Amino acid sequence: MNQTRRSKILIVDDVPESALITKALLARGNFKDIDIARGGRDALEKCGVAEDGEDVVEGEVDYQLVILDVMMPDMDGLEVCARMRLSQRTRYLPILMLTATIDVELLNQAFMAGADDFLTKPIDEIRLLARVRTLLRIRREQERRALREEDLRIQNDALRQGQAGMSLIEPQTDLLKRRIFDLIISDCRSQNRSAALSLLQVVDFDAFVALRGEEAADVLTHHLAELLQSIAAPLDILMVSNGPGSFLLIHPGAADAEELEVWNRKARGAVEQAQMVHGNSIQSEYVTLWTTTAWAPPDDLALSADNLVDTTKQILLERQ
């Protein structure tokens, strides 16, 4: 799924006015979840990294991107960047360096320290937002690649052990399987994080199968998966396969279901615009989607997900 994510970004700048200007520019690009570190040591502490690069706390870092000023009195940006690259928590965290001058030697040192990109001050809003979105997109693709590599490893292990069905990816849709959704719910519960949930279901899907057969239904599900994945959404919204003609989405950490509801409207519109002929539905000549959302605190997520599925089945049965 595409980006426009409300990512958590750390701005590291010892000059408060400069940090606030950067924060304001990011806010114009709809990046609202932003922390400010007043220096290099403060940045390492916020990321859970000791000054020697060792991890202070376990788990993943809270940020998806660091915007790091080069010139700071307590610990300069080059040193901060180098120490972050020594930590397991921040080794692959995107780092955008800010510098007041285009000094070839300085920039070379920045890249050697592990910076991903740089911008010169005063900051241009368009360039800043473009760099931030690009780095977030690259990071997201790295995460996807790592997931697929893990999937291949599991499949290889399964082949060696003579087992089947251990893949993380649903081959029919190239989406993650439902069990990943359940694992994320479990992770939200363990981290005390709420989440928004959404279910998308093809209306009268069983009737479509009865008319056109299983093979045509598989083709439809695959086509829908490709179409839905092409719709822009926050990066941390994850879509999984919920079986033929059905998809589940989860937005961990969401304060409400608003972003999922907005995305659902886009999804319904895209499917209607595609005008895929159904041929056996009393609701429409074309394939349509039924969508529903919910928001739940950590302990209620599993029950809410089950309720979404059960309620949708009942509603669609009553509409036939």
C-alpha positions as CSV (number, residue, x, y, z in Angstrom):
1,M,0.0,0.0,0.0
2,N,1.3,3.5,-0.8
3,Q,2.6,6.1,1.6
4,T,1.1,9.4,3.1
5,R,1.7,7.8,6.5
6,R,1.4,9.8,9.7
7,S,4.9,8.7,10.6
8,K,6.7,9.5,13.9
9,I,9.7,11.7,13.1
10,L,12.5,12.9,15.4
11,I,14.0,16.3,14.7
12,V,17.4,16.8,16.2
13,D,18.5,20.4,16.5
14,D,20.0,22.4,19.3
15,V,18.4,25.6,18.1
16,P,14.7,25.6,19.2
17,E,13.6,28.1,16.5
18,S,15.2,26.1,13.7
19,A,13.6,22.8,15.0
20,L,10.2,24.5,15.2
21,I,10.5,25.7,11.6
22,T,11.3,22.2,10.4
23,K,8.4,20.9,12.4
24,A,6.0,23.5,10.9
25,L,7.1,22.5,7.3
26,L,6.5,18.9,8.1
27,A,3.1,19.7,9.4
28,R,2.2,21.2,6.1
29,G,2.9,17.8,4.5
30,N,0.5,16.2,7.1
31,F,3.3,14.8,9.2
32,K,2.0,15.6,12.7
33,D,3.6,13.0,15.0
34,I,6.9,14.8,15.6
35,D,9.4,14.9,18.6
36,I,12.2,17.3,19.0
37,A,15.6,16.4,20.6
38,R,17.7,19.4,21.8
39,G,21.0,17.8,21.0
40,G,22.8,14.7,20.0
41,R,22.8,13.0,23.5
42,D,19.1,13.8,23.8
43,A,18.5,12.2,20.4
44,L,20.3,9.0,21.4
45,E,18.4,8.8,24.7
46,K,15.0,9.2,22.9
47,C,16.0,6.4,20.5
48,G,17.0,4.1,23.4
49,V,20.7,4.1,22.3
50,A,23.7,4.5,24.6
51,E,26.6,6.8,23.6
52,D,28.7,3.7,22.7
53,G,26.0,2.6,20.3
54,E,24.6,-0.2,22.5
55,D,20.9,-0.6,22.9
56,V,19.6,0.7,26.2
57,V,16.1,-0.8,25.8
58,E,14.8,-3.8,23.8
59,G,12.4,-3.7,20.8
60,E,12.1,-1.5,17.8
61,V,12.7,2.3,17.9
62,D,9.6,4.5,18.1
63,Y,10.6,6.6,15.1
64,Q,10.4,6.0,11.3
65,L,12.7,8.8,10.4
66,V,15.3,11.1,12.0
67,I,16.1,14.6,10.7
68,L,19.5,15.4,12.1
69,D,21.4,18.8,12.2
70,V,25.1,18.4,11.6
71,M,26.4,21.3,13.7
72,M,25.5,20.8,17.4
73,P,27.6,21.7,20.5
74,D,27.3,18.6,22.7
75,M,27.7,16.0,20.0
76,D,27.7,16.8,16.3
77,G,25.3,15.1,13.8
78,L,28.1,13.0,12.3
79,E,28.9,11.4,15.6
80,V,25.2,10.9,16.4
81,C,24.6,9.2,13.0
82,A,27.6,6.9,13.4
83,R,26.5,5.8,16.9
84,M,22.9,5.2,15.6
85,R,24.3,2.9,12.9
86,L,26.0,0.8,15.6
87,S,22.7,0.1,17.4
88,Q,20.4,-2.7,16.4
89,R,17.4,-0.4,17.1
90,T,18.5,2.4,14.8
91,R,20.8,0.6,12.3
92,Y,18.3,0.9,9.4
93,L,16.5,4.0,10.6
94,P,16.4,6.6,7.8
95,I,18.5,9.6,8.7
96,L,18.2,13.0,6.8
97,M,21.1,15.3,7.6
98,L,20.7,19.1,7.6
99,T,23.7,21.3,6.9
100,A,24.2,25.0,6.6
101,T,26.7,24.7,3.8
102,I,27.5,22.5,0.8
103,D,30.9,21.2,1.8
104,V,31.9,18.2,-0.3
105,E,34.2,16.8,2.4
106,L,31.5,17.3,5.1
107,L,28.9,15.6,2.9
108,N,31.3,12.7,2.2
109,Q,31.8,12.3,6.0
110,A,28.0,12.3,6.5
111,F,27.4,9.5,4.1
112,M,30.3,7.6,5.5
113,A,28.7,8.0,9.0
114,G,25.5,6.4,7.6
115,A,23.3,9.3,6.5
116,D,20.7,8.4,3.9
117,D,20.3,11.9,2.4
118,F,21.0,15.6,3.2
119,L,19.4,19.0,2.8
120,T,21.0,22.5,3.1
121,K,19.6,25.3,5.2
122,P,17.5,27.3,4.9
123,I,15.2,24.4,4.3
124,D,13.0,24.4,1.2
125,E,9.6,23.0,2.0
126,I,9.1,21.1,-1.3
127,R,12.5,19.5,-1.1
128,L,12.1,18.6,2.6
129,L,8.8,16.8,2.0
130,A,10.0,15.1,-1.1
131,R,13.1,13.8,0.8
132,V,11.0,12.7,3.8
133,R,8.5,10.8,1.7
134,T,11.2,9.1,-0.4
135,L,13.1,7.9,2.6
136,L,9.9,6.6,4.2
137,R,8.9,4.8,1.0
138,I,12.4,3.2,0.7
139,R,12.2,2.1,4.3
140,R,8.8,0.6,3.8
141,E,10.0,-1.3,0.7
142,Q,13.0,-2.6,2.8
143,E,10.5,-3.9,5.4
144,R,8.5,-5.6,2.7
145,R,11.6,-7.1,1.2
146,A,12.6,-8.4,4.6
147,L,9.2,-9.9,5.1
148,R,9.3,-11.7,1.7
149,E,12.8,-13.0,2.5
150,E,11.5,-14.3,5.8
151,D,8.6,-15.9,3.9
152,L,11.1,-17.6,1.6
153,R,13.1,-18.8,4.5
154,I,10.0,-20.3,6.1
155,Q,9.0,-22.0,2.9
156,N,12.5,-23.5,2.4
157,D,12.4,-24.8,6.0
158,A,9.0,-26.2,5.3
159,L,10.2,-28.0,2.2
160,R,13.1,-29.5,4.1
161,Q,10.8,-30.7,6.8
162,G,8.2,-32.0,4.3
163,Q,5.6,-29.5,5.6
164,A,3.2,-27.3,3.7
165,G,1.1,-24.2,4.4
166,M,3.8,-22.3,6.4
167,S,4.1,-19.3,4.0
168,L,3.3,-15.8,5.2
169,I,2.0,-14.8,1.8
170,E,-1.3,-15.9,0.3
171,P,-0.4,-17.0,-3.2
172,Q,-3.8,-16.2,-4.6
173,T,-3.5,-12.5,-3.8
174,D,0.1,-11.9,-2.9
175,L,-1.2,-10.5,0.4
176,L,-0.2,-11.5,3.9
177,K,-2.2,-14.3,5.4
178,R,-4.9,-13.8,8.0
179,R,-2.6,-15.3,10.7
180,I,-0.3,-12.2,10.4
181,F,-3.4,-10.1,11.2
182,D,-3.9,-12.1,14.4
183,L,-0.2,-11.8,15.3
184,I,-0.4,-8.0,14.9
185,I,-3.5,-7.9,17.2
186,S,-1.5,-9.9,19.7
187,D,1.4,-7.5,19.4
188,C,-0.9,-4.5,19.9
189,R,-2.2,-6.2,23.1
190,S,1.3,-6.8,24.4
191,Q,2.3,-3.2,23.7
192,N,-1.0,-1.8,25.0
193,R,-1.8,-0.2,21.6
194,S,-5.3,0.4,20.3
195,A,-6.0,-0.1,16.6
196,A,-8.6,0.6,13.9
197,L,-9.9,-2.4,11.9
198,S,-11.7,-2.8,8.6
199,L,-13.3,-5.5,6.6
200,L,-13.9,-5.4,2.9
201,Q,-16.2,-8.1,1.3
202,V,-17.4,-8.6,-2.2
203,V,-21.2,-8.3,-2.2
204,D,-22.9,-11.6,-3.3
205,F,-19.5,-13.3,-3.7
206,D,-21.1,-16.8,-3.3
207,A,-23.5,-15.9,-6.1
208,F,-20.6,-14.9,-8.3
209,V,-18.9,-18.3,-7.6
210,A,-22.1,-20.2,-8.3
211,L,-22.4,-18.5,-11.7
212,R,-18.8,-18.3,-12.9
213,G,-17.0,-21.0,-10.9
214,E,-14.0,-21.1,-8.5
215,E,-11.4,-20.3,-11.1
216,A,-13.1,-17.0,-12.1
217,A,-13.6,-16.2,-8.4
218,D,-9.9,-16.6,-7.8
219,V,-9.1,-14.3,-10.7
220,L,-11.5,-11.7,-9.3
221,T,-10.0,-11.9,-5.9
222,H,-6.5,-11.5,-7.3
223,H,-7.6,-8.5,-9.4
224,L,-9.2,-6.9,-6.5
225,A,-6.1,-7.3,-4.3
226,E,-4.0,-5.6,-7.0
227,L,-6.6,-2.8,-7.3
228,L,-6.8,-2.2,-3.5
229,Q,-3.1,-2.2,-3.0
230,S,-2.7,0.6,-5.6
231,I,-4.9,2.9,-3.5
232,A,-2.9,5.4,-1.4
233,A,-3.0,4.8,2.3
234,P,-0.9,5.5,5.4
235,L,2.1,3.2,5.4
236,D,1.2,1.6,8.7
237,I,-2.2,0.4,7.5
238,L,-1.7,-3.3,6.7
239,M,-4.1,-5.3,4.5
240,V,-4.3,-9.1,4.7
241,S,-6.3,-11.8,2.8
242,N,-9.4,-13.0,4.7
243,G,-10.3,-15.6,2.2
244,P,-11.8,-15.5,-1.3
245,G,-13.4,-12.1,-2.0
246,S,-12.6,-10.8,1.5
247,F,-9.9,-8.5,2.9
248,L,-9.0,-7.3,6.4
249,L,-7.1,-4.1,7.3
250,I,-5.6,-3.0,10.6
251,H,-4.2,0.4,11.6
252,P,-2.1,-0.2,14.8
253,G,-1.9,2.8,17.1
254,A,-4.7,4.7,15.4
255,A,-6.7,7.0,17.7
256,D,-9.9,6.4,15.8
257,A,-11.1,4.7,12.6
258,E,-11.3,7.9,10.5
259,E,-8.4,7.1,8.2
260,L,-9.7,3.6,7.4
261,E,-13.1,5.0,6.7
262,V,-11.7,7.5,4.2
263,W,-9.7,4.7,2.6
264,N,-12.8,2.5,2.4
265,R,-14.6,5.1,0.5
266,K,-11.7,5.3,-2.0
267,A,-11.8,1.5,-2.3
268,R,-15.5,1.3,-3.0
269,G,-15.2,4.1,-5.6
270,A,-12.2,2.4,-7.3
271,V,-14.1,-0.9,-7.5
272,E,-17.2,0.7,-8.9
273,Q,-15.2,2.7,-11.4
274,A,-13.5,-0.6,-12.6
275,Q,-17.0,-1.9,-13.6
276,M,-16.2,-5.6,-13.2
277,V,-19.3,-7.4,-14.3
278,H,-20.9,-9.6,-11.6
279,G,-23.8,-11.1,-13.4
280,N,-25.5,-12.8,-10.5
281,S,-26.1,-10.0,-7.9
282,I,-29.4,-8.4,-7.0
283,Q,-27.6,-5.4,-5.7
284,S,-25.7,-4.3,-8.9
285,E,-24.8,-5.3,-12.4
286,Y,-21.1,-4.8,-11.4
287,V,-18.9,-6.1,-8.6
288,T,-19.3,-3.9,-5.4
289,L,-17.7,-3.9,-2.0
290,W,-19.2,-3.9,1.4
291,T,-16.9,-2.2,3.9
292,T,-17.2,-1.7,7.7
293,T,-14.8,-0.3,10.3
294,A,-14.3,-0.4,14.0
295,W,-11.9,0.9,16.6
296,A,-11.0,-0.9,19.7
297,P,-8.6,-0.7,22.7
298,P,-5.9,-3.4,23.0
299,D,-7.9,-6.0,25.0
300,D,-10.9,-5.8,22.7
301,L,-9.2,-6.1,19.3
302,A,-9.6,-9.8,18.8
303,L,-13.3,-9.7,19.7
304,S,-13.9,-6.7,17.5
305,A,-12.2,-8.4,14.5
306,D,-14.4,-11.4,15.0
307,N,-17.5,-9.2,15.3
308,L,-16.7,-7.4,12.1
309,V,-16.6,-10.7,10.2
310,D,-19.7,-12.2,11.8
311,T,-21.8,-9.0,11.5
312,T,-20.8,-8.6,7.9
313,K,-21.8,-12.2,7.0
314,Q,-25.2,-11.6,8.7
315,I,-25.9,-8.3,7.0
316,L,-25.0,-9.5,3.6
317,L,-27.1,-12.6,4.0
318,E,-30.1,-10.5,5.0
319,R,-29.6,-8.3,1.9
320,Q,-29.8,-11.2,-0.5
